[in-house]
Amino acid sequence: MVASFGAGALAGSVAISFVVRAIRPWRLMIIYTLVLYSMLLGFVHMPGIVGGRISLVLAGFAQSLCMVPMAVMLSSLFNSARVNL
């Protein structure tokens, strides 16, 4: 089960590396945060293991697409604040 989440996160990281300049990071972060929590809610309600694994792969993908832009935005804000000091 954990490997399913990790596989989705790896796929999301690879996907975001290809389209990093064509997206708006704030919007991407908000949308995929909602997708992440809806996938986790779907995982809770899955009756079988196959559906659970699929929802965890999608949750890992969404987690990568919401956390990577957030980390980039926070580091750029921190670097710009440090330059202004």
MODELLER restraints for C-alpha pairs under 7 A, 6 or more apart:
rsr = mdl.restraints
at = mdl.atoms
rsr.add(forms.Gaussian(group=physical.xy_distance, feature=features.Distance(at['CA:1:A'], at['CA:53:A']), mean=6.13, stdev=0.5))
rsr.add(forms.Gaussian(group=physical.xy_distance, feature=features.Distance(at['CA:4:A'], at['CA:53:A']), mean=5.88, stdev=0.5))
rsr.add(forms.Gaussian(group=physical.xy_distance, feature=features.Distance(at['CA:4:A'], at['CA:56:A']), mean=5.86, stdev=0.5))
rsr.add(forms.Gaussian(group=physical.xy_distance, feature=features.Distance(at['CA:4:A'], at['CA:57:A']), mean=5.07, stdev=0.5))
rsr.add(forms.Gaussian(group=physical.xy_distance, feature=features.Distance(at['CA:5:A'], at['CA:56:A']), mean=4.92, stdev=0.5))
rsr.add(forms.Gaussian(group=physical.xy_distance, feature=features.Distance(at['CA:5:A'], at['CA:57:A']), mean=4.84, stdev=0.5))
rsr.add(forms.Gaussian(group=physical.xy_distance, feature=features.Distance(at['CA:5:A'], at['CA:59:A']), mean=6.66, stdev=0.5))
rsr.add(forms.Gaussian(group=physical.xy_distance, feature=features.Distance(at['CA:5:A'], at['CA:60:A']), mean=4.57, stdev=0.5))
rsr.add(forms.Gaussian(group=physical.xy_distance, feature=features.Distance(at['CA:6:A'], at['CA:60:A']), mean=6.19, stdev=0.5))
rsr.add(forms.Gaussian(group=physical.xy_distance, feature=features.Distance(at['CA:7:A'], at['CA:57:A']), mean=6.37, stdev=0.5))
rsr.add(forms.Gaussian(group=physical.xy_distance, feature=features.Distance(at['CA:8:A'], at['CA:57:A']), mean=4.25, stdev=0.5))
rsr.add(forms.Gaussian(group=physical.xy_distance, feature=features.Distance(at['CA:8:A'], at['CA:58:A']), mean=5.98, stdev=0.5))
rsr.add(forms.Gaussian(group=physical.xy_distance, feature=features.Distance(at['CA:8:A'], at['CA:59:A']), mean=7.00, stdev=0.5))
rsr.add(forms.Gaussian(group=physical.xy_distance, feature=features.Distance(at['CA:8:A'], at['CA:60:A']), mean=4.32, stdev=0.5))
rsr.add(forms.Gaussian(group=physical.xy_distance, feature=features.Distance(at['CA:8:A'], at['CA:61:A']), mean=4.33, stdev=0.5))
rsr.add(forms.Gaussian(group=physical.xy_distance, feature=features.Distance(at['CA:9:A'], at['CA:60:A']), mean=4.25, stdev=0.5))
rsr.add(forms.Gaussian(group=physical.xy_distance, feature=features.Distance(at['CA:9:A'], at['CA:61:A']), mean=4.60, stdev=0.5))
rsr.add(forms.Gaussian(group=physical.xy_distance, feature=features.Distance(at['CA:9:A'], at['CA:63:A']), mean=6.54, stdev=0.5))
rsr.add(forms.Gaussian(group=physical.xy_distance, feature=features.Distance(at['CA:9:A'], at['CA:64:A']), mean=5.11, stdev=0.5))
rsr.add(forms.Gaussian(group=physical.xy_distance, feature=features.Distance(at['CA:11:A'], at['CA:61:A']), mean=6.27, stdev=0.5))
rsr.add(forms.Gaussian(group=physical.xy_distance, feature=features.Distance(at['CA:12:A'], at['CA:61:A']), mean=4.46, stdev=0.5))
rsr.add(forms.Gaussian(group=physical.xy_distance, feature=features.Distance(at['CA:12:A'], at['CA:62:A']), mean=6.95, stdev=0.5))
rsr.add(forms.Gaussian(group=physical.xy_distance, feature=features.Distance(at['CA:12:A'], at['CA:64:A']), mean=5.22, stdev=0.5))
rsr.add(forms.Gaussian(group=physical.xy_distance, feature=features.Distance(at['CA:12:A'], at['CA:65:A']), mean=5.93, stdev=0.5))
rsr.add(forms.Gaussian(group=physical.xy_distance, feature=features.Distance(at['CA:13:A'], at['CA:64:A']), mean=5.81, stdev=0.5))
rsr.add(forms.Gaussian(group=physical.xy_distance, feature=features.Distance(at['CA:16:A'], at['CA:65:A']), mean=6.69, stdev=0.5))
rsr.add(forms.Gaussian(group=physical.xy_distance, feature=features.Distance(at['CA:25:A'], at['CA:69:A']), mean=5.36, stdev=0.5))
rsr.add(forms.Gaussian(group=physical.xy_distance, feature=features.Distance(at['CA:28:A'], at['CA:66:A']), mean=6.46, stdev=0.5))
rsr.add(forms.Gaussian(group=physical.xy_distance, feature=features.Distance(at['CA:29:A'], at['CA:65:A']), mean=6.86, stdev=0.5))
rsr.add(forms.Gaussian(group=physical.xy_distance, feature=features.Distance(at['CA:29:A'], at['CA:66:A']), mean=4.22, stdev=0.5))
rsr.add(forms.Gaussian(group=physical.xy_distance, feature=features.Distance(at['CA:29:A'], at['CA:67:A']), mean=6.95, stdev=0.5))
rsr.add(forms.Gaussian(group=physical.xy_distance, feature=features.Distance(at['CA:29:A'], at['CA:69:A']), mean=6.36, stdev=0.5))
rsr.add(forms.Gaussian(group=physical.xy_distance, feature=features.Distance(at['CA:29:A'], at['CA:70:A']), mean=6.46, stdev=0.5))
rsr.add(forms.Gaussian(group=physical.xy_distance, feature=features.Distance(at['CA:32:A'], at['CA:62:A']), mean=5.37, stdev=0.5))
rsr.add(forms.Gaussian(group=physical.xy_distance, feature=features.Distance(at['CA:32:A'], at['CA:65:A']), mean=6.24, stdev=0.5))
rsr.add(forms.Gaussian(group=physical.xy_distance, feature=features.Distance(at['CA:32:A'], at['CA:66:A']), mean=5.20, stdev=0.5))
rsr.add(forms.Gaussian(group=physical.xy_distance, feature=features.Distance(at['CA:33:A'], at['CA:66:A']), mean=5.62, stdev=0.5))
rsr.add(forms.Gaussian(group=physical.xy_distance, feature=features.Distance(at['CA:35:A'], at['CA:62:A']), mean=6.29, stdev=0.5))
rsr.add(forms.Gaussian(group=physical.xy_distance, feature=features.Distance(at['CA:36:A'], at['CA:59:A']), mean=5.05, stdev=0.5))
rsr.add(forms.Gaussian(group=physical.xy_distance, feature=features.Distance(at['CA:36:A'], at['CA:62:A']), mean=5.13, stdev=0.5))
rsr.add(forms.Gaussian(group=physical.xy_distance, feature=features.Distance(at['CA:36:A'], at['CA:63:A']), mean=5.82, stdev=0.5))
rsr.add(forms.Gaussian(group=physical.xy_distance, feature=features.Distance(at['CA:39:A'], at['CA:55:A']), mean=5.75, stdev=0.5))
rsr.add(forms.Gaussian(group=physical.xy_distance, feature=features.Distance(at['CA:39:A'], at['CA:58:A']), mean=6.73, stdev=0.5))
rsr.add(forms.Gaussian(group=physical.xy_distance, feature=features.Distance(at['CA:39:A'], at['CA:59:A']), mean=5.27, stdev=0.5))
rsr.add(forms.Gaussian(group=physical.xy_distance, feature=features.Distance(at['CA:40:A'], at['CA:59:A']), mean=6.33, stdev=0.5))
rsr.add(forms.Gaussian(group=physical.xy_distance, feature=features.Distance(at['CA:42:A'], at['CA:55:A']), mean=6.70, stdev=0.5))
rsr.add(forms.Gaussian(group=physical.xy_distance, feature=features.Distance(at['CA:43:A'], at['CA:52:A']), mean=5.20, stdev=0.5))
rsr.add(forms.Gaussian(group=physical.xy_distance, feature=features.Distance(at['CA:43:A'], at['CA:55:A']), mean=5.54, stdev=0.5))
rsr.add(forms.Gaussian(group=physical.xy_distance, feature=features.Distance(at['CA:43:A'], at['CA:56:A']), mean=6.71, stdev=0.5))
rsr.add(forms.Gaussian(group=physical.xy_distance, feature=features.Distance(at['CA:46:A'], at['CA:52:A']), mean=5.62, stdev=0.5))
